[in-house]
Amino acid sequence: MSTAPATGCPVHHGRDDRKSAKVAETNLTPMAGARVVSSFAAGRDILRSPKVRQAGASAEAVDLSKPEEISFFFLDGDLHRKRRAAVAGLFAPKTIVTRHRAVMDRTMDAIVADLQRRGSAPLDELSWQMAVDVAAEIVGLTESDSNASLAGRVKAVLDSSVSRRPGFFNTLLFNAKMMVRVGRFWKHDLAPAIEARRKQLRDDVISHMVKENYSKKGMIMECLSYGGAGMMTTREFIVMAAWHLFEKPALRERFLTGDETDQFAILEEILRLEPVASLLHRRAVEPVEGEHGAAMQDGEAVCVSIREANTDEAITGPCPYELDPDRARRMKVIGPYMSFGDGPHRCPGAQVALHETRVFLDRLFRLPGIRLESVPDVLWNPQIQGYELRGAVVACDPA
């Protein structure tokens, strides 16, 4: 594939490099009554407005009267800012380089050795291990019996939450499963980490919660929010980026021969086309002024379509569905457009996710004989309104 910018192609007749577009178009479900916003400029203005609050994703059913017992994800205003600021240093570029990079390298050493021993492995299994190890370090889940066991218990909790179905008996079954699975996570992973921090504080999320005397419920919610967001979305993006590189030899060569800046440009362009999360909902708590669809009435709910915003020709230029790593530089856009959200709720772990994806793929594609033996099935997760990739198998020559 040529990575030179396309010129002169009619946008709606140009190449479409997206792999998740079809499943998203079939399954995307904005919140009932929400107005869909597809303009990049309007979406950015709404997400940055101090006059809107989280909506969708069960946000409006959350009891805000006890903020110490709910995740930072559902908070707004000063409470949200303070909770984010308290641990912001864990996601800073310097911390990624000086601390988290060592975890990424150590994890990839183990992944590479295991893949060369086995000969082949499910790609989502490998990416999940990377995502779990890095998130565990940041959160402070470091006292588990093993990272593999931690990964399994976290996955069980998250799988329960995303497979929830409506109905009285389904709710009873959901609550029963969650009690058991969260109980295991608390006993084997979170409680030992808390006990260790009470003896010696460290620089992680759990240490902050211990210092601030969070309740048991608050600690569970916060850990699962940070851990879940960092693990689930990163796992999918690593597989998606690998899929693109496996199928595009010229792009893969550019990735392997380029410097970090060029590698990030490639990853951010893939993420622009294939955002893991597709929708962000907000509700106005007072009238919002704005242009191009950004104005909102008091109480109005909107759904910002990340996919449509990321392919808005006003910000992308021509041929928005083509994978062009030089696009952002040419259009003077910093970062992967709106793939990590925007405003006060922008994903705090955005840079961590990009760094671990870069490290993972750089090591993977340098393995002798590395190949994709089967492409993934593109599935849909209705709870997070995002894609899942399962069934991809990678193989390499033995060590």
N, C-alpha and C positions, 0 to 999 in steps of 0.2 A: 504494500500500500504506500502510495506517495503521501508524505506528511506535509507537502507544500500546500499553502492555502489555496482553496478553490477560487476561481475567478469566473465571473460571468455566467454562473449556472442559475437558472430560475430556481428559487428556493423549493418550490413544491414539486419540482421534477429532479432535484438533486439526489445524491445518495443518502440513504438513511442507515446510519451505523448503529442505531439503538437496538439493544437486545431485550430490553424489558418494556418497551413501549406498548406492545400488543397486549400483554397481560395487564398492564396498568390501565389502558384504555377500556378493557373489558370489565375491570373490577373496581376501579376507583369510585369511592362512595363518600362525597362530601356530607357533612353533618346536615340533617334535615333543616331546611329553612335558611341555610347559610348561602350568601351570595358568593359566587366563585370569582376570584380576582386572578387574572392571568398576566397582567402587565408587570414587568420587572420593577419599574419605578413605583407603581402604586403598591405592590406587595411590600417592597422595602420600606416605604413610608408608613404603611400600616404596622409592620412589625417593629418599627422603631418608635412608634407613638407611645407616649406615656399615658394616653387616654384609653388604651385597650388592655384587656386581660386575657389570660389563657382560656381557651374554649376547646371543646372536643376532647378526645382521649380521656373521657370521664372527669375532666377538670371541673365541670360545673356540679358534679355530684360530691366533690370533696368537701369535707367539713373544715373550713378555714379558721374555726374558733380555737383550734389547738395547733398552731403552726409548728410547734416543736415535735409534733407527731406525724407530720406529713413531709413528703419530699420537697426539695427546693424547686423541682420542676413545676409544681402547682402554685408557687408563691409569686407575688409581683411586688413592685415598688421597693421600699427600703428593706423589707425583710428578705426579699430575693437578692438584692444587691449585697447585703451583708453576708448572707450564706455563701454566695458565689465568691465574694472577695476574700473570705476567710481561707479558702483553699486554692485561690487563683494561681499561687506560686507553683503548685503541683503540675500545672499545665503550661507553664512558661517555656519559651524556646530554650532558655539556658538549662532548665531542669531536664528537658527532654534529652538534650545532648549529654549533660554531665551525669545523669542518673538513669533515666528510662532506657537510653540506648543500650546500656549494659544488659538490661533484662531482655531487650529485643534480640541482641546478639547471642546471648546464652540460650534463649528459647530456640532460635534458628539453628544453633549448633545441634540441639537435641532433635529438632524436626528433620534436619538434613540427614543425621546419622540414622534415625529411625527409617526414613524413606529409602535410603540406600540399602539398609538391611532387609527391608520388606520387599523392595522392588517397585511397589505401587501402593497408593493410599488414596482415600477420598480427600479431595482438595478442601472441602468445607471442614473436615475433621482437623486438618493441619492449620487452617486459618483460625479455627475456633481456639486451638491451643495457644496460638500467638495472642489473640485478643484477650483470652482469659489471663494469661500470665502478666501481661502489661497492666490490665485493669486491676488485677489483684494487688500489684505493687503500689499503684496509686491510691487505691482505697485502703489498703492495709490488711488485706486478707492473706496473711503470710504465715499463719500458724496452723493451717490445715494439715491433715495427715499426708496429703499429696496434692499437687496441682491438678492431676487428672481427676481425683475424687472431688475436688472443689468444682472443677469444670462440669462434672456430671450433676452435682447437686444444684448449681446455679442454673444449668440448662433445664433441669426438671421443674424448677420454680417458674422460669420464664416460659417454658412450653405450656405450663398450666395456665398462665395468665393470658397467653395469646390464643389458646384454644377454647376459651370460655364461650359458651353458647347461652342464648336467652332461655327463659323458662324456669319454673319453680324447682323442679327436680334437678335440672342442670345446674342451677345455682347451689343447691345442697351438695351435689357431687363436687362442684368446683371448690366450695368452701372446705369440704373434707380433704380433698387432695392438697389444697394449699396449706392447710394446717399441718399435715404430715410433712410435706416437702419443705416448708419454711422452718418447721421444727428441726428437721435434719440440718438445714443450713445454719440455723442458730447454734445448735449443739456442737457441730463438728468444725465450723468455720468462723462464724462471727464471735461467739462467746470466748473461744480461746484467744482470738485476736484482741478482744477488749481486755481480757485479763492481763495479757502481756503488756498492753499500753498503760494499764493502771500501775504497773510496776515501773515502766520506762516509756515515756512518751516518745514518739517518732514523728517524722514529717510525712503524715498521710491523713486521709479523711477520717479514719477511725480515731486517731489521736485527737483530732480537733473535736470530735463528738464526745469523747471521754472528758476532755478538758471543759467542755460546755455542758456536761451533765445531761446529755440527750437521754430520753426514755428508751426502753428496749424497742418499742414499736417504732420510734423515730429513727433509731439506728438501723433497724431492718429496712425501713422504707428508703432511707438515704443510700445505704449500700447497694440495694437492688436497683435503685435509679441510676447511680453512677456506673455500677457494674453492668447492668443490663444494657444501658445505652452504649457503653464502650465496647461490650462484647458482641451483641447481636448485629449492630450495623456494620462494625468493622469486619466481622466474619463475611458478610455478604459482599462488601465492597472489594475485599481482597480477591474473592473468587471471580467477581465480575471483571476486575482489572486484569487478572491472569487470563481469563477467557479471551478478552480483546487482544492481549499480547500474543497468546498462542496462535490466534488466527490471522495476525497481521505481522508478517516477518519483518517488513521494513520498520514498522513502529517498534517492534521488539528490539531490533538492532539499534535504533536510535536510543531506546531506553537504556540499553546495556553500555553504550559508548558515550552517552551524555553525562554531564555533571549532575549534581543534586538538583540544581535549579531546573534543568531540562526534564529530569525525571518527575519532579513535582508538577511541572506544566502538563506533562502527559497524563498523570494521575488526576489532576484537577479537571482536565478536559473530559476524561472518561466519566468522572463523577458529575460533571455538568449534564452529560447526556443520560446518566444512569443514577440519579439520586436514589438512595435507599429509601428514605422517607419521601412521600410525594405530596402530602397536604399538611398545612399548618392552619389551625383555626384560632380566631380571635373575636372577642366581643367588646364593643365600645361601652365604656362606663360613663361617657359624656360625648357630645358631638365632636367628631374629628373632621378637621378641614383638610382639604387636599385636592389634587388634580388627578386626571387620568384614572378615575375610579377609586381613589384613596379616601374620598370623603365618606364618613359613616355617620349614621344617626345614633342617638343614644339608645343602647340596648341592641343594636344591630349586630348580627354575627356574620363574619366573612370567612371564606376558606381561601387561603393563598395557595395557589397551585404552583408548587416548586418546579414541576416539569414544564409547565407552560411559561413560567417566568424565565427559566433557564434557556428557553428556545425563542424568546421574544427577540425578533429581528432588530428592534431598536437598540438592544444592548449586545447582541451577538454578531450582528452583521449578516451577510448573505449565507445561505446554506446552513441553517442552524442545526440540522440533524446530522451533519458530517463531523467526524472526529478530527479536529484540527488543533494540535497542541500550540500552534502559534496564534490562535484566535484571541486569547485573553490579552496577550502583549499588544497585538495589533489594535484591539478595541480599548486598550488602556483600562482593563478590568483587573483588579487584584483578587486572586483566589478563585475558588470554584463556583463563582456566581452565587446562587442562593442555596446550594446543596446542604450547607450546615445551618440554614436559617439565617436570621439577621436580628438586630436589635438586642435588647437585654437578655433574651432567651437563646441567643445563638449558641450552638453546641460548644461547651467549654473544652471538650477534648478534640476539637477539629485538627489541631496540629499534631497531636499524639497519633490520631488515626492515620493521617497522611504519612507520618514518619514510619510507623510500624508496617504500613502497606509497602512503602518504598523498600524498607529493609528486607521484608519477606520476599518480594518479587525479585529484587536484585540478587539475593542468594539462590532462590529457586531456579531462575533462568540461567544461572552459571553452572548448574549441575550437568555433568556429562550425560548425554542421551535423554535429557528431560523432554517429555512429550505428554500431550493430553490424550489419554486413551478413550475417554468418553466425555461428551459435553454435558453440562448440567441441564437438568429440567428446571424451567423457570416457573416457580410457584408463587402464590400470593398469600400474604399474611393480612387478613382483614382488620386485625386489631391495631396494627401499626400502619396500615395502608402502605405497605411496601413489599418489594419482591423478596423471595428466598430462592437460593440456588442450591439444588441438591443433586447428587448423582455424578458429579464430575470426578474423574479418577485421573491422577497424574502418575507417571512412571518414569524411572531413570535407570541408568546403568548401575550395577552394584558397585560398592566401594572397592 
